[in-house]
Amino acid sequence: MKTFRCLVGVRHPAPRVAAAVRDLMSEIAPSLEHVERICALTRAERADGGVALVNEWRVNPALPPALESLVAREKLGWLDHAEWAADLTSCNWRIEPHFMAEAIDCRGVTRFEPAMGGRGARVTFEGELDIDPAALSSIPVAWRAPASVAVEMLISTLIPRNFRRTIEMIDARLSEKVQPTSTA
């Protein structure tokens, strides 16, 4: 299992940053490394005020040569299942990849906390990635462990790097006075 964590500070209040992350992802996608698009598939407003979202991510990263022949380009993406707290202080998420879904478990939490006396936010993104080498049945046995390590490295570096970029882009958008659909 590989853990990852990213901490980003911004100049806007935590609830505004959280609402913008929740509501503006498709607009931020073109600015993210190796991300072709992010599309909201479902959005359910819960009775408690929280929101359940499913976003589909399509990516186009450079793959290690050992994986290029094993991964079809249309499989490069995932469903992002996100459960947003009503108070916008956290989002629990789970990623369901299109490739090797039975072998990959990736989940975590994003927290939005006040900083700078409430004028800013501290955003923490952390998660765990676990790849079961035994479930990689489409890969020759000798390549399973190296492929598992390569995928772990790709995901555990790409996701946090893009998260940092996402928060930076949200900060810039908020500075331009672009408002998310709600700031509750």
C-alpha positions in Angstrom: 0.0 0.0 0.0 1.3 3.5 -0.9 0.1 6.6 0.9 0.2 10.1 -0.4 -0.5 13.5 1.0 -0.5 17.0 -0.3 -1.0 20.3 1.7 -1.8 23.5 -0.1 -2.5 27.0 1.4 -4.6 29.6 -0.4 -5.8 33.1 0.1 -9.5 32.5 0.1 -11.8 31.2 2.9 -12.1 27.4 3.2 -15.9 27.2 2.3 -15.4 29.2 -0.9 -12.4 27.0 -1.9 -14.3 23.8 -1.1 -17.4 24.8 -3.1 -15.2 25.8 -6.0 -13.4 22.5 -6.0 -16.7 20.7 -5.8 -18.4 22.7 -8.6 -15.7 23.9 -11.0 -13.6 20.8 -11.7 -14.7 20.5 -15.4 -13.5 24.1 -16.0 -10.2 23.4 -14.3 -9.4 20.2 -16.2 -7.6 21.7 -19.2 -5.0 23.2 -16.8 -4.1 19.9 -15.3 -1.2 17.7 -16.4 -2.3 14.8 -18.6 -6.0 15.4 -18.0 -8.1 15.5 -21.1 -11.4 16.2 -19.4 -13.5 15.9 -16.2 -17.2 15.4 -16.6 -19.8 15.3 -13.9 -21.9 12.1 -14.4 -24.1 12.4 -11.3 -24.8 14.9 -8.6 -27.1 14.1 -5.7 -28.0 16.7 -3.1 -28.5 14.8 0.2 -31.1 15.6 2.8 -28.4 16.6 5.3 -27.0 19.3 2.9 -24.1 17.2 1.7 -23.5 16.3 -2.0 -22.6 13.0 -3.6 -20.8 13.4 -6.9 -19.5 11.0 -9.5 -17.0 12.7 -11.9 -15.4 10.9 -14.8 -11.7 11.7 -15.5 -10.1 11.0 -18.8 -6.3 11.2 -18.8 -3.5 10.8 -21.3 -0.2 10.3 -19.3 3.1 9.1 -20.7 3.2 5.4 -19.7 6.3 3.4 -18.9 7.2 1.3 -22.0 6.4 -1.9 -20.1 2.8 -0.7 -19.8 2.1 0.9 -23.2 1.2 -2.4 -24.9 -0.9 -3.5 -21.9 -3.1 -0.5 -21.4 -5.7 0.6 -24.0 -5.9 4.4 -24.2 -9.7 4.3 -23.7 -9.0 2.7 -20.3 -7.0 5.7 -19.1 -9.3 7.3 -16.7 -11.4 6.7 -13.6 -14.6 7.5 -11.9 -14.2 9.8 -8.8 -16.9 9.0 -6.2 -17.0 12.0 -3.8 -19.1 12.5 -0.7 -19.0 16.2 0.3 -19.9 17.2 3.9 -22.7 19.7 4.2 -20.4 22.2 6.0 -17.8 21.8 3.2 -15.0 20.9 5.6 -14.3 17.6 4.0 -14.8 15.3 1.0 -14.3 11.6 1.2 -13.5 10.1 -2.2 -12.8 6.8 -3.9 -11.4 6.3 -7.3 -12.7 3.5 -9.5 -10.2 3.1 -12.4 -11.3 2.0 -15.9 -8.2 -0.2 -16.1 -7.5 -3.0 -13.5 -10.5 -1.9 -11.3 -10.4 -5.3 -9.6 -6.7 -4.8 -8.7 -6.7 -1.2 -7.6 -8.1 0.4 -4.4 -7.5 4.1 -4.1 -9.4 6.2 -1.6 -8.9 9.1 0.8 -10.2 12.4 2.1 -9.7 16.1 1.3 -10.0 18.5 4.2 -10.7 22.3 4.0 -9.6 24.1 7.1 -9.5 27.8 7.9 -6.1 29.5 7.8 -4.8 33.1 8.2 -7.5 34.0 10.7 -10.3 32.7 8.4 -9.2 34.8 5.4 -7.4 31.7 3.8 -7.6 28.0 3.7 -5.4 25.0 4.3 -6.4 22.2 2.0 -5.1 18.7 2.8 -5.4 15.9 0.3 -4.5 12.4 1.5 -5.1 8.9 0.4 -4.0 5.4 0.0 -3.4 3.4 -3.1 -3.2 -0.4 -3.0 -2.6 -2.6 -6.0 -3.0 -6.3 -5.8 -0.3 -7.9 -7.9 -2.2 -11.2 -8.0 -5.2 -9.6 -9.6 -3.1 -8.4 -12.6 -4.0 -11.5 -14.5 -3.7 -9.9 -18.0 0.0 -9.3 -17.4 2.6 -12.0 -17.6 3.6 -13.2 -14.1 7.2 -11.9 -14.3 5.8 -8.4 -15.0 3.1 -8.2 -12.3 5.2 -6.8 -9.5 7.1 -4.3 -11.6 3.8 -3.2 -13.3 2.2 -2.8 -9.9 5.1 -0.6 -8.7 5.0 1.4 -12.0 1.2 2.1 -11.7 1.6 3.0 -8.0 4.3 5.5 -8.8 2.3 7.0 -11.7 -0.9 7.4 -9.7 0.7 8.4 -6.4 2.7 11.2 -8.1 0.2 12.3 -10.8 -2.8 12.6 -8.5 -1.2 14.8 -5.8 0.6 16.9 -8.3 -2.7 17.6 -10.1 -4.4 18.2 -6.8 -1.9 21.0 -6.0 -2.5 22.4 -9.5 -6.3 22.2 -9.0 -6.1 24.2 -5.8 -3.8 26.8 -7.4 -6.2 27.2 -10.3 -9.2 27.5 -8.0 -7.4 30.1 -6.0 -6.7 32.0 -9.3 -10.4 31.7 -10.4 -11.6 32.9 -7.0 -9.3 35.9 -7.3 -10.9 36.6 -10.7 -14.3 36.8 -8.9 -15.6 33.6 -10.5 -18.0 32.1 -8.0 -19.0 28.4 -7.5 -22.7 27.6 -7.7 -22.9 27.7 -3.9 -20.8 28.8 -1.0 -22.9 27.4 1.9 
